[in-house]
Amino acid sequence: MNYLVKKLLYIICLICTTALQAQQLRPEIFSLIDLNYPGLEQVRSLHQEGNDVAAAEALLAYYRQRSHINHPEVNLNNVTISKQEQQWADDALEHTFFVHKGYQPSYNYGKDINWQYWPIKDNELRWQLHRHKWFSPMGKAYRVTGDEKYARAWVHQYMDWILKNPLTGTNKQPHKLISSGEVKRDAENARFAWRPLEVSHRLQDQTGQFLYFLSSPSFTPEFLTEFLVNYHRHALHISANYSDTGNHLLFEAQRMIYAGAFFPEFKEAGSWRKSSIEVLNREIHLQVYPDGGHFELDPHYHLAAINIFCKALFMADVNGFRNEFPATYLDTVENMILFYMNICFPDYTNPCFSDAKLGDRKNEQKNYLIWNRIFPDNQQIRYMGTAGKEGVPPHQLSRPFKHSGFFVFRNSWKEEATIMVLKAGPKGFWHCQPDNGTFELWFNGRNLFPDSGAYVYAGNEVMELRNWFRQTRVHNTLTLDGRNLETTESVCLHWQGEGEVQTLVTENPSYEGLRHRRTVFFVDNTYFVVVDEAIGNATGEVNLNYQLCEGEVKIDADRHILLSQFEGDSNVKLQCFAEKGTTLREEEGWRSTAYRQRVERTAVSFNTPKKQGDTTRFITVIYPVKDAAQAPQLSAKFTTKKFSENRVDVEVKVDNKSRKLSCEWQRDLRFTD
């Protein structure tokens, strides 16, 4: 390369580096904050005198002395850092950034940070880079060690991000960033860097980072003005670009409450807080069904919504504006918590319906303890938070949540319980999968029929993987020719949750010309009889799909039997009784427990050709047992030859002991409580 060109590039690089190390005082900050705010008298006086350098120094002194604003999650007198967080902080010094748990080890983004680096074309990897998840661990490391290298690195990376990711126009309304640091417009990058969800994530986390680093010598008056101008830009961007609905809107509103409450010195802070509280007060009634279920029909996002609503309350509590949330808001949050505890298993994990991830006991139990701070009189929440040492267990065993379409058969709250959670509800949103009728079944410490979950979300290189896990046929439900459901609008025709035989009947208009009716009998709190009927004029191959957990399973294709051989005292025998011509076919089987994590498992389909006008019927007996060698002999049949619109009658034999099971309902009683 020509010497002069090399020299020029070196000079340009040196200029950029110097600009990063010596931030510019941003005088516009004095028009963004309310200089009449109590405590800013000296700042106002110095600014009016034209001495903005001294005014910025006074503003920094004000923030370092400020004590009337509190943060619900940061206590500077008790900062701790985990070993994992310390590693993230140390890695970040070398620009190896923790971005996503699904992509480990973390990627290095270069000595000259490349904020557009996209090693795998997964949108989440690109979006979540701009959440700066390693910044807070760096702040904790600084407070714990006092080592200035963390503060210097944070300031450098913060400024580097501002300069290389200008807000130039994205989402609903175009914005133009006018400053000396502006770089060439890059709308594609702005789509990732300035998506409102990521902006809100930064808006929330930077309140804590502000506290962690505020005492650092690297946190100069000039940097303070850069920080506050950038923060203000974030808040304005969200207020003009709120998502239309769903969990994104909830996250954005809750985080705007943080902005308005933590930085009340901004002129718009009061309106930010007021408008975002109005959003949450409105959306909690639009997004949450009367039974407490969140309308995305995804247990993971249901949990997230609970914590969103609670975080808003905690910020209100520590800063004195809880009265801005009405009693109905708290009632709904409490109802959501009761919904969640009822659909979860004794190990505190939730069903992995839709895009849900698998939780863990430690973190989920911690959630109940946090929620109990808001609802100290709720003995059910206390019971879950203390693992049964205090409080009382939830009031019911089996529960229907008819509006959300979640139904729970349960014989105990103990680890050895038998529990089926079935999902058959209304149309969900983006995170909901076409899985109506699917279920998970827990027995004696093991989830025997876990749902497929979600492996990834979206992106050029990963959509094929996402689409595989979303297929209807990889769930525990019925399909036609293996196709995804065309309609997901299940209704509950009947529920009986007490007695020796508990019963559920749901129906979904799955395809044009085909309704899927599923009847579940929970017999003697011990085993399940599932009746599936494909009703209508559609023709093709009807598939009844079942997916077991990982482990050895013996398959008897001739007798349509699955018998698990799992280690431990939790096994199951499944036998399907169907019409002549039905065949058992082994299928590809996977389940995802976390992002980009999957395990192989047994999957089968029972397949029957359907003629026009015929109703194709299956009876499946699912019998959990501790020891597979002790599994009973099973048989089952319909006791009526003709299909009925409002009745199901079957006879089941367990070791030659006969049991007649019947269920009758009125079709005009849908959704009655």
C-alpha positions in Angstrom: 0.0 0.0 0.0 1.2 3.5 -0.8 3.1 5.1 2.1 1.0 8.3 2.0 -2.3 6.3 2.1 -1.0 4.3 5.1 -0.1 7.5 6.8 -3.5 9.1 6.2 -5.3 6.0 7.5 -3.1 6.1 10.6 -3.9 9.8 11.2 -7.7 9.2 10.7 -7.5 6.3 13.2 -5.6 8.4 15.7 -8.1 11.2 15.4 -11.0 8.8 16.0 -9.3 7.2 19.0 -8.6 10.7 20.5 -12.2 11.7 20.0 -13.3 8.6 22.0 -10.9 9.3 24.8 -11.7 13.0 25.1 -15.5 13.4 25.0 -17.0 16.8 24.0 -19.1 18.7 26.4 -22.7 18.7 25.0 -24.2 22.1 25.8 -27.6 21.0 24.6 -28.0 19.1 27.8 -28.9 22.4 29.5 -31.9 22.7 27.3 -33.0 19.1 28.0 -33.0 19.3 31.8 -35.2 21.5 34.0 -32.7 23.9 35.5 -35.4 24.9 38.0 -35.4 21.4 39.5 -34.5 21.5 43.2 -30.7 21.0 43.7 -29.8 22.4 40.2 -29.5 26.1 41.3 -25.8 26.3 40.9 -26.0 24.5 37.5 -28.6 27.1 36.3 -26.6 30.0 37.6 -23.4 28.9 35.9 -25.1 28.1 32.6 -26.8 31.5 32.6 -23.4 33.1 33.1 -22.2 31.2 30.0 -19.8 29.0 31.9 -21.0 25.6 30.7 -17.8 23.9 31.7 -18.3 24.8 35.3 -22.1 24.0 34.9 -21.3 20.5 33.8 -19.0 20.1 36.7 -21.7 21.2 39.0 -24.2 18.9 37.4 -21.8 16.0 38.0 -21.4 17.0 41.6 -25.2 17.1 41.9 -25.6 13.6 40.7 -22.8 12.3 42.9 -24.5 13.8 45.9 -28.1 13.0 44.9 -29.9 10.8 47.5 -33.6 11.4 47.0 -34.0 9.0 43.9 -33.8 5.3 44.6 -33.2 2.3 42.4 -35.0 -1.0 43.3 -32.3 -3.3 42.1 -29.0 -1.5 42.9 -27.7 -1.1 46.4 -24.2 0.4 46.3 -23.6 -0.6 49.8 -24.0 -4.3 48.9 -22.7 -4.9 45.4 -21.9 -8.6 44.6 -20.7 -10.2 41.4 -21.0 -13.8 40.4 -18.1 -15.7 38.9 -19.9 -15.7 35.5 -20.5 -12.0 35.6 -16.8 -11.4 36.5 -15.8 -13.4 33.5 -18.1 -11.4 31.2 -16.6 -8.2 32.6 -13.0 -9.4 32.1 -13.8 -10.7 28.6 -15.4 -7.3 27.7 -12.0 -5.6 28.3 -10.8 -7.5 25.2 -14.0 -6.7 23.3 -15.2 -10.3 23.7 -18.9 -9.5 24.5 -21.4 -11.7 26.2 -24.4 -11.3 23.8 -26.6 -14.4 24.0 -26.6 -17.5 26.1 -27.2 -19.5 23.0 -23.9 -18.5 21.4 -21.1 -19.5 23.8 -18.2 -19.0 23.9 -18.8 -15.3 23.2 -17.5 -13.7 20.0 -14.8 -11.1 19.8 -15.9 -7.9 18.1 -12.4 -6.6 17.2 -9.9 -4.2 18.6 -11.7 -1.5 16.7 -15.2 -2.6 17.7 -17.3 -3.8 14.8 -20.9 -3.3 16.0 -22.2 -4.7 12.7 -20.3 -8.0 13.0 -22.9 -10.8 12.4 -21.1 -14.2 12.7 -24.3 -16.2 12.4 -27.3 -14.7 10.6 -29.6 -15.1 13.6 -31.5 -11.8 14.2 -31.4 -12.3 18.0 -27.5 -12.4 17.9 -27.5 -9.0 16.1 -30.3 -7.4 18.2 -29.0 -8.5 21.6 -25.5 -7.2 20.9 -27.1 -3.8 21.2 -28.5 -4.6 24.7 -25.0 -4.3 26.1 -25.4 -7.1 28.6 -21.8 -7.0 29.7 -22.0 -3.3 30.8 -23.7 -4.0 34.1 -21.2 -6.8 35.0 -18.4 -4.3 34.2 -20.1 -1.9 36.6 -20.3 -4.5 39.3 -16.6 -5.4 38.8 -15.7 -1.8 39.1 -17.6 -1.3 42.4 -16.2 -4.6 43.9 -12.6 -4.2 42.8 -12.2 -0.4 42.4 -10.1 -1.1 39.4 -10.4 1.8 37.0 -9.8 -0.3 33.9 -13.5 -1.4 34.0 -14.7 2.2 34.0 -12.3 3.3 31.3 -13.3 0.4 29.1 -17.0 1.1 29.7 -16.7 4.8 28.8 -14.7 4.0 25.7 -17.2 1.3 24.6 -20.2 3.6 25.4 -18.8 6.4 23.3 -17.7 4.0 20.5 -21.3 2.7 20.3 -22.7 6.2 20.1 -20.4 7.2 17.2 -20.9 4.1 15.2 -24.6 3.6 15.7 -26.3 6.9 14.9 -30.1 7.2 15.1 -30.8 8.0 11.5 -34.2 6.7 10.8 -35.9 3.5 11.7 -39.3 2.0 12.6 -42.4 4.1 12.5 -41.0 7.7 12.5 -37.7 8.9 10.9 -35.2 10.6 13.2 -32.1 12.5 12.2 -29.2 12.7 14.6 -27.4 16.1 14.2 -24.0 16.2 15.9 -20.3 16.5 15.2 -20.1 12.7 15.8 -22.6 11.8 13.2 -21.5 9.1 10.7 -23.0 8.0 7.4 -26.6 6.9 7.6 -27.0 3.1 7.9 -30.6 2.2 7.9 -29.9 -1.6 8.0 -27.8 -1.3 11.1 -30.4 1.1 12.7 -32.9 -1.7 12.3 -31.0 -3.7 14.9 -29.3 -0.9 17.0 -32.5 1.2 17.4 -35.3 -1.3 17.5 -37.4 0.0 20.4 -37.1 -3.2 22.5 -33.3 -2.9 22.5 -33.5 0.8 23.1 -35.7 0.1 26.2 -33.3 -2.6 27.4 -30.4 0.0 27.4 -32.7 2.6 28.9 -33.4 0.4 31.9 -29.9 -1.0 32.4 -28.1 2.3 32.1 -29.8 3.5 35.2 -27.9 0.9 37.2 -24.7 1.5 35.2 -25.0 5.2 35.9 -24.8 4.4 39.6 -22.0 1.8 39.4 -19.7 4.2 37.4 -20.7 7.6 38.7 -17.9 7.9 41.2 -15.2 7.0 38.7 -12.6 9.6 37.5 -13.4 8.3 34.0 -16.9 9.6 34.5 -16.0 13.1 33.6 -18.4 16.1 33.3 -18.0 15.9 29.5 -18.9 12.3 29.5 -21.9 13.1 31.8 -23.3 15.4 29.1 -22.7 12.8 26.4 -24.5 10.2 28.6 -27.5 12.3 29.4 -28.0 13.5 25.8 -27.8 9.9 24.5 -30.2 8.7 27.3 -32.6 11.5 26.4 -32.5 10.5 22.8 -33.3 6.9 23.8 -36.4 7.9 25.7 -37.7 10.2 23.0 -37.2 7.4 20.4 -39.3 5.0 22.4 -42.0 7.5 23.2 -42.4 8.0 19.4 -42.0 4.4 18.4 -43.8 2.2 21.0 -44.6 -1.3 19.7 -48.2 -1.9 18.8 -48.9 -4.7 21.3 -47.5 -7.8 23.0 -44.6 -8.2 25.4 -42.5 -5.7 23.5 -44.9 -2.9 24.4 -45.0 -4.0 28.0 -41.2 -4.0 28.2 -40.9 -0.6 26.6 -43.5 1.0 28.9 -42.0 -0.5 32.1 -38.6 0.8 31.1 -39.9 4.2 30.3 -41.1 4.3 33.9 -37.5 3.7 34.9 -36.4 6.6 32.7 -39.0 9.0 34.1 -38.5 8.0 37.7 -34.7 7.8 37.8 -34.0 11.0 35.8 -36.7 13.4 37.0 -34.4 16.3 36.0 -35.4 15.9 32.4 -38.1 18.2 31.3 -40.2 15.4 29.8 -39.6 13.0 32.7 -43.0 13.5 34.3 -44.8 12.9 31.0 -42.6 9.8 30.3 -43.6 8.3 33.6 -47.3 9.3 33.4 -47.8 8.0 29.8 -45.9 4.7 30.4 -47.9 4.0 33.5 -51.1 4.7 31.4 -49.8 2.1 28.9 -49.3 -0.6 31.5 -52.7 0.2 33.2 -54.3 -0.2 29.8 -52.4 -3.2 28.5 -52.7 -5.3 31.6 -56.4 -5.6 30.9 -56.0 -6.0 27.2 -53.2 -8.6 27.3 -54.3 -10.6 30.2 -57.4 -12.9 30.0 -59.9 -12.9 32.9 -58.4 -16.3 34.1 -55.0 -14.7 34.5 -53.3 -16.1 31.3 -51.3 -13.8 29.1 -52.6 -13.6 25.5 -49.4 -14.8 23.9 -50.2 -18.2 25.3 -46.5 -18.9 26.1 -45.6 -19.7 29.7 -42.1 -18.1 29.4 -43.6 -14.8 28.2 -46.4 -15.1 30.8 -43.6 -15.1 33.4 -41.9 -12.2 31.7 -45.2 -10.2 31.8 -45.6 -10.8 35.5 -42.1 -9.5 36.2 -42.6 -6.5 34.0 -45.7 -5.5 35.9 -43.9 -6.1 39.2 -40.8 -4.2 38.2 -43.0 -1.1 37.6 -44.4 -1.5 41.1 -41.0 -1.8 42.7 -39.8 1.4 41.0 -43.0 3.1 42.1 -42.5 1.8 45.7 -39.0 3.1 46.2 -39.8 6.5 44.7 -43.3 7.1 46.2 -45.8 6.8 43.4 -47.5 3.4 44.0 -50.8 5.2 44.1 -50.6 5.7 40.3 -51.4 2.0 39.9 -55.1 1.1 40.7 -56.2 -1.9 42.8 -57.3 -3.7 39.7 -53.7 -3.7 38.4 -52.5 -5.5 41.5 -55.5 -7.9 41.4 -54.6 -8.9 37.8 -50.9 -9.4 38.6 -51.9 -11.7 41.6 -54.2 -13.6 39.3 -51.4 -14.1 36.8 -49.1 -15.5 39.5 -51.8 -18.0 40.5 -52.3 -19.0 36.9 -48.5 -19.6 36.5 -48.1 -21.7 39.7 -51.0 -23.9 38.6 -49.6 -24.7 35.2 -46.1 -25.5 36.5 -44.6 -28.7 37.8 -43.3 -29.6 41.3 -39.7 -28.8 40.2 -40.9 -25.3 39.4 -40.4 -25.8 35.6 -43.1 -24.5 33.3 -44.4 -26.4 30.2 -42.4 -25.5 27.1 -45.4 -24.7 25.0 -44.9 -22.3 22.1 -41.5 -20.4 22.4 -41.2 -21.1 26.2 -37.8 -21.9 27.7 -37.3 -24.4 30.5 -36.9 -22.6 33.9 -35.0 -23.9 36.9 -36.0 -24.4 40.5 -33.6 -21.8 42.0 -34.6 -18.9 39.9 -38.3 -19.7 39.8 -38.5 -20.1 43.5 -36.8 -16.8 43.8 -39.5 -15.2 41.7 -42.2 -16.3 44.2 -40.2 -14.7 47.1 -40.0 -11.5 45.1 -43.7 -11.6 44.3 -44.5 -12.3 48.0 -43.0 -8.8 48.8 -45.9 -7.3 46.8 -48.5 -9.8 48.1 -47.4 -10.6 51.6 -50.8 -11.9 52.7 -51.0 -14.5 49.9 -50.2 -17.8 51.6 -50.1 -19.7 48.3 -47.3 -17.5 46.9 -45.5 -17.9 50.2 -45.9 -21.6 50.0 -44.2 -21.7 46.6 -41.5 -19.3 47.6 -40.5 -21.3 50.7 -40.9 -24.7 49.0 -43.8 -25.6 51.3 -42.1 -24.6 54.6 -44.5 -21.7 55.1 -47.9 -20.8 53.8 -50.5 -23.1 52.3 -50.5 -25.0 49.0 -52.7 -23.7 46.2 -56.4 -24.2 46.9 -57.2 -26.6 44.0 -55.6 -29.6 42.3 -57.1 -29.8 38.9 -57.9 -26.4 37.3 -59.4 -25.1 34.1 -58.3 -21.8 32.6 -60.9 -21.7 29.9 -60.2 -18.2 28.4 -56.5 -18.9 27.9 -57.1 -22.6 27.0 -54.8 -24.1 29.6 -56.2 -27.1 31.5 -54.5 -28.9 34.4 -55.2 -32.4 35.8 -53.3 -32.8 39.1 -53.5 -35.2 42.0 -50.9 -33.6 44.3 -48.6 -30.7 44.8 -45.7 -33.0 45.8 -42.8 -34.2 43.6 -44.4 -37.6 43.2 -47.6 -36.1 41.6 -49.3 -37.0 38.4 -50.0 -33.8 36.3 -51.2 -33.2 32.8 -51.2 -29.7 31.4 -53.0 -29.4 28.1 -53.0 -26.3 25.8 -56.1 -25.7 23.6 -57.0 -22.1 23.5 -57.7 -19.1 21.3 -55.5 -17.7 18.6 -52.2 -16.6 20.0 -49.6 -14.1 18.8 -46.1 -14.5 17.3 -44.6 -16.6 20.1 -47.6 -19.0 20.0 -47.2 -22.1 17.9 -49.9 -24.1 15.9 -50.1 -26.7 18.7 -53.7 -26.8 19.9 -54.5 -29.9 21.8 -50.9 -30.6 22.9 -50.0 -31.5 26.4 -47.2 -32.3 28.8 -47.4 -35.1 31.4 -45.4 -35.1 34.7 -45.2 -38.3 36.8 -43.1 -38.9 40.0 -40.3 -36.4 39.2 -40.1 -36.6 35.4 -41.8 -34.8 32.5 -42.7 -37.8 30.4 -44.2 -35.9 27.4 -42.3 -32.6 27.1 -43.3 -30.2 24.4 -41.0 -29.5 21.5 -40.2 -25.9 22.7 -38.4 -23.4 20.4 -34.9 -23.9 19.2 -34.3 -20.4 17.7 -36.3 -17.3 16.8 -35.6 -15.8 13.4 -32.9 -15.0 10.9 -31.5 -15.9 7.5 -29.6 -19.0 8.6 -31.9 -20.2 11.3 -35.4 -20.0 10.1 -35.4 -23.6 8.9 -34.6 -24.8 12.4 -37.2 -22.6 13.9 -39.9 -23.8 11.5 -39.0 -27.5 12.4 -39.8 -27.0 16.0 -43.0 -25.0 15.3 -44.6 -27.8 13.2 -47.9 -29.1 14.5 -46.8 -32.7 13.9 -43.9 -32.4 16.5 -46.4 -31.7 19.2 -48.7 -34.2 21.1 -51.7 -33.5 18.9 -53.5 -34.5 15.7 -52.7 -33.5 12.1 -54.0 -34.1 8.6 -51.2 -35.2 6.2 -48.7 -33.9 8.7 -49.5 -30.3 7.9 -49.6 -27.4 10.3 -52.9 -26.4 11.7 -54.7 -23.9 9.5 -56.8 -22.6 12.4 -56.0 -22.4 16.1 -59.3 -21.4 17.8 -60.0 -24.2 20.3 -63.1 -24.1 22.5 -63.8 -26.0 25.7 -67.0 -28.1 25.4 -66.8 -29.7 28.9 -64.8 -29.7 32.1 -65.1 -31.8 35.2 -62.2 -31.4 37.6 -63.3 -33.5 40.6 -64.2 -37.1 41.4 -62.9 -40.5 40.4 -63.1 -39.6 36.7 -62.1 -36.0 35.7 -62.9 -35.0 32.2 -62.0 -32.4 29.5 -63.4 -32.0 26.0 -61.9 -29.4 23.6 -62.5 -28.9 19.9 -60.5 -27.0 17.3 -61.4 -26.3 13.6 -58.0 -27.4 12.6 -58.3 -27.6 8.8 -60.9 -26.7 6.2 -63.3 -29.6 6.4 -61.8 -31.2 9.6 -62.5 -30.5 13.3 -60.3 -32.1 15.9 -62.1 -33.0 19.1 -60.1 -34.3 22.0 -61.6 -35.8 25.1 -59.4 -36.6 28.1 -60.4 -38.8 31.1 -58.2 -38.7 34.2 -59.1 -41.9 35.9 -58.7 -42.6 39.6 -56.0 -39.9 39.8 -53.8 -42.5 38.1 -53.9 -42.7 34.3 -55.3 -41.0 31.3 -57.6 -42.1 28.4 -57.4 -39.7 25.4 -60.0 -39.9 22.7 -59.3 -38.1 19.5 -61.8 -37.6 16.7 -61.2 -36.1 13.3 -64.6 -34.9 12.1 -65.6 -33.6 8.7 -65.5 -34.0 5.0 -61.7 -33.6 4.6 -59.8 -36.6 3.2 -56.2 -37.7 3.6 -54.1 -39.3 6.2 -54.9 -38.5 9.8 -51.9 -38.5 12.1 -52.0 -38.8 15.9 -48.6 -37.6 17.1 -46.8 -38.4 20.4 -43.4 -37.2 21.6 -41.8 -38.7 24.7 -38.8 -37.4 26.7 -35.3 -38.5 25.9 -34.3 -42.0 26.9 -34.9 -45.6 25.8 -38.4 -46.5 24.6 -39.5 -49.9 23.4 -41.9 -49.7 20.4 -44.3 -52.5 19.5 -45.5 -51.3 16.1 -47.9 -54.2 15.6 -49.8 -53.6 18.9 -49.3 -49.8 18.8 -47.4 -49.8 22.2 -44.8 -47.5 23.6 -43.1 -48.6 26.8 -40.4 -46.4 28.3 -37.3 -47.9 29.9 -36.1 -44.8 31.7 -33.8 -44.9 34.7 -35.5 -44.2 38.0 -39.1 -44.5 39.2 -40.9 -42.7 36.4 -42.0 -44.6 33.3 -45.0 -44.8 31.1 -46.9 -47.2 28.9 -48.8 -45.8 25.9 -51.1 -47.9 23.8 -53.2 -46.6 20.9 -56.5 -48.3 19.8 -57.6 -47.2 16.4 -59.4 -48.3 13.3 -58.2 -51.0 10.9 -55.5 -49.8 8.6 -53.8 -47.7 11.3 -50.0 -47.9 11.2 -47.4 -46.7 13.7 -44.5 -44.7 12.2 -41.4 -43.6 14.0 -40.6 -39.9 13.4 -37.8 -37.6 13.9 -38.0 -36.3 17.5 -36.3 -33.4 19.3 -37.1 -31.1 22.1 -35.5 -27.8 22.9 -34.9 -26.8 26.5 -33.1 -23.5 25.8 -32.1 -21.3 22.9 -30.0 -23.4 20.5 -30.1 -26.4 22.9 -31.9 -29.6 21.9 -32.0 -33.2 22.8 -33.2 -36.2 20.8 -36.2 -38.1 21.9 -38.7 -40.8 20.7 -41.5 -39.6 18.5 -44.2 -41.6 16.7 -47.4 -41.1 14.7 -50.4 -43.3 14.4 -51.7 -42.9 10.9 -55.1 -43.7 9.5 -56.5 -42.9 6.0 -59.7 -40.8 6.2 -62.5 -41.0 3.6 -64.9 -38.1 2.9 -67.5 -37.8 5.5 -66.0 -40.4 7.8 -65.0 -39.6 11.4 -61.6 -41.1 12.2 -61.4 -42.0 15.9 -58.5 -43.0 18.2 -58.4 -44.1 21.9 -55.0 -43.8 23.6 -54.4 -45.1 27.1 -51.5 -43.4 28.9 -50.5 -45.2 32.0 -47.7 -43.9 34.2 -45.8 -46.5 36.2 -42.7 -46.4 38.4 -41.4 -49.7 37.0 -41.9 -50.5 33.3 -41.8 -54.2 34.1 -45.0 -53.7 36.2 -47.0 -51.9 33.4 -50.5 -53.3 33.1 -52.2 -55.0 30.2 -54.4 -52.5 28.4 -57.3 -52.6 26.0 -59.9 -50.0 25.0 -62.9 -49.7 22.6 -65.7 -47.4 21.7 -69.0 -48.6 23.1 -71.0 -46.8 20.4 -70.4 -47.3 16.7 -71.7 -43.9 15.6 -70.1 -40.6 16.1 -72.0 -38.2 18.4 -71.8 -34.4 18.5 -72.3 -34.2 22.2 -71.2 -37.5 23.7 -68.2 -39.9 24.0 -68.5 -43.5 25.4 -65.6 -45.8 25.7 -64.7 -49.0 27.7 -61.2 -49.5 29.0 -59.6 -52.6 30.6 -56.6 -52.4 32.9 -55.4 -56.0 33.6 -58.8 -57.2 32.6 -60.6 -54.9 35.0 -63.2 -53.1 32.9 -64.1 -49.4 33.3 -66.8 -47.6 31.3 -66.1 -44.0 30.7 -68.7 -41.5 29.4 -68.9 -37.8 28.9 -71.9 -35.7 27.7 -72.2 -32.0 27.1 -74.3 -29.3 25.5 -72.5 -27.5 22.6 -74.0 -24.2 23.5 -72.2 -24.1 26.8 -68.8 -23.2 25.4 -66.6 -21.0 27.6 -69.0 -21.1 30.6 -67.2 -20.9 33.9 
